Amino acid sequence: MSKKEPIDIPTELDPDEQRFVDAYFANNMNGTRAYLDTHPKAQYNTARAEAPRVLANPSIRAEISRRLDEMAMPANEAIARMAAIARAALLPFVRIDDDGFVYFNFADPEAKAYMHIIKKIKSKRERRIDGQGDNAQEWEGEWVEVELYDAKAALDTILKMHGKLVEKMDLTSGGEKIKGYAVISPDDWDKKSNAAK
């Protein structure tokens, strides 16, 4: 039996391969759905059988791998995002006018830079007419509620990642497990680090 030659993976996909890879990601990485999108006349069972064969194509595998690498979040980016949540404040979104009226401004460039720390925005607009007849006045108000991601949870996660927050388990409560956390002081951390050396 002869030794297999290494497969030379093409750097570019042909148009059909490109369409399949695009459909694969458009369908949340579902090969069967991608096959059905790129082969509209195919039956579902055919697509289910053919998709693994197409996905085994070295060129397609390489392109999917390349795109996944591009989409993946490196650890340092994840930590930076967690740190932004831990430092979260409403200040980038809040504006105060000359009359002392407080309002949210999400269009401000500074606010746009911090949109990823917002968990939820609720907005409610109210219109009504106050008074009657000639004295009637139209009134409009808007109520906005902004909820940021939990800063304490982000802080706890960062402390755990750095080994500064250790999970403790209390088993003295009549069999009921009670979780708690202990913050390690810098002195204790130094002792622990030196003991490990």
VENNOR-V786308 format. One record per residue. RES is the residue in one small letter. D_LAST is the distance of its C-alpha to the last C-alpha in Angstrom with 1 decimal. Layout:
# VENNOR-V786308
res:RES d_last:D_LAST
res:RES d_last:D_LAST
This chain:
# VENNOR-V786308
res:m d_last:52.9
res:s d_last:52.0
res:k d_last:48.5
res:k d_last:48.1
res:e d_last:48.0
res:p d_last:45.3
res:i d_last:46.7
res:d d_last:47.5
res:i d_last:46.8
res:p d_last:49.2
res:t d_last:47.8
res:e d_last:50.6
res:l d_last:52.0
res:d d_last:55.7
res:p d_last:57.4
res:d d_last:57.4
res:e d_last:53.7
res:q d_last:52.9
res:r d_last:55.0
res:f d_last:53.2
res:v d_last:49.7
res:d d_last:51.0
res:a d_last:52.5
res:y d_last:49.3
res:f d_last:47.3
res:a d_last:50.3
res:n d_last:50.3
res:n d_last:46.7
res:m d_last:45.8
res:n d_last:48.5
res:g d_last:50.0
res:t d_last:53.2
res:r d_last:54.1
res:a d_last:53.4
res:y d_last:55.7
res:l d_last:58.4
res:d d_last:58.1
res:t d_last:58.6
res:h d_last:61.2
res:p d_last:63.4
res:k d_last:65.8
res:a d_last:63.2
res:q d_last:63.2
res:y d_last:60.1
res:n d_last:59.7
res:t d_last:60.1
res:a d_last:57.4
res:r d_last:55.0
res:a d_last:55.6
res:e d_last:55.6
res:a d_last:52.6
res:p d_last:50.0
res:r d_last:52.0
res:v d_last:51.9
res:l d_last:48.2
res:a d_last:47.5
res:n d_last:49.1
res:p d_last:46.5
res:s d_last:47.7
res:i d_last:47.5
res:r d_last:44.1
res:a d_last:42.8
res:e d_last:44.4
res:i d_last:43.1
res:s d_last:39.6
res:r d_last:40.0
res:r d_last:41.3
res:l d_last:38.5
res:d d_last:35.9
res:e d_last:38.0
res:m d_last:38.2
res:a d_last:34.5
res:m d_last:32.4
res:p d_last:29.2
res:a d_last:26.1
res:n d_last:26.2
res:e d_last:29.9
res:a d_last:29.3
res:i d_last:26.7
res:a d_last:29.3
res:r d_last:32.0
res:m d_last:30.0
res:a d_last:29.4
res:a d_last:33.2
res:i d_last:34.0
res:a d_last:31.6
res:r d_last:33.4
res:a d_last:36.8
res:a d_last:39.9
res:l d_last:43.6
res:l d_last:44.3
res:p d_last:44.5
res:f d_last:47.3
res:v d_last:49.2
res:r d_last:52.2
res:i d_last:54.6
res:d d_last:58.1
res:d d_last:60.4
res:d d_last:61.8
res:g d_last:58.4
res:f d_last:58.4
res:v d_last:54.9
res:y d_last:54.6
res:f d_last:52.1
res:n d_last:52.3
res:f d_last:50.4
res:a d_last:52.2
res:d d_last:50.6
res:p d_last:48.2
res:e d_last:45.4
res:a d_last:46.0
res:k d_last:46.0
res:a d_last:42.5
res:y d_last:41.2
res:m d_last:43.2
res:h d_last:40.1
res:i d_last:39.0
res:i d_last:42.3
res:k d_last:42.3
res:k d_last:46.0
res:i d_last:49.2
res:k d_last:52.4
res:s d_last:55.6
res:k d_last:59.0
res:r d_last:62.2
res:e d_last:65.1
res:r d_last:68.7
res:r d_last:71.6
res:i d_last:74.9
res:d d_last:75.4
res:g d_last:79.0
res:q d_last:82.2
res:g d_last:84.9
res:d d_last:85.1
res:n d_last:82.3
res:a d_last:79.8
res:q d_last:76.7
res:e d_last:74.1
res:w d_last:70.6
res:e d_last:67.3
res:g d_last:63.8
res:e d_last:60.4
res:w d_last:57.6
res:v d_last:54.0
res:e d_last:50.9
res:v d_last:47.5
res:e d_last:44.4
res:l d_last:41.0
res:y d_last:38.1
res:d d_last:36.1
res:a d_last:33.9
res:k d_last:32.0
res:a d_last:31.2
res:a d_last:29.9
res:l d_last:27.7
res:d d_last:26.3
res:t d_last:25.6
res:i d_last:23.8
res:l d_last:21.7
res:k d_last:20.8
res:m d_last:19.9
res:h d_last:17.5
res:g d_last:16.0
res:k d_last:17.9
res:l d_last:20.5
res:v d_last:19.9
res:e d_last:22.9
res:k d_last:23.9
res:m d_last:26.7
res:d d_last:29.3
res:l d_last:31.0
res:t d_last:33.1
res:s d_last:36.0
res:g d_last:38.3
res:g d_last:36.7
res:e d_last:36.6
res:k d_last:33.2
res:i d_last:32.4
res:k d_last:29.6
res:g d_last:28.0
res:y d_last:25.1
res:a d_last:22.8
res:v d_last:21.6
res:i d_last:18.2
res:s d_last:18.6
res:p d_last:16.7
res:d d_last:15.7
res:d d_last:14.5
res:w d_last:12.6
res:d d_last:10.8
res:k d_last:10.1
res:k d_last:9.0
res:s d_last:6.6
res:n d_last:5.2
res:a d_last:5.5
res:a d_last:3.8
res:k d_last:0.0
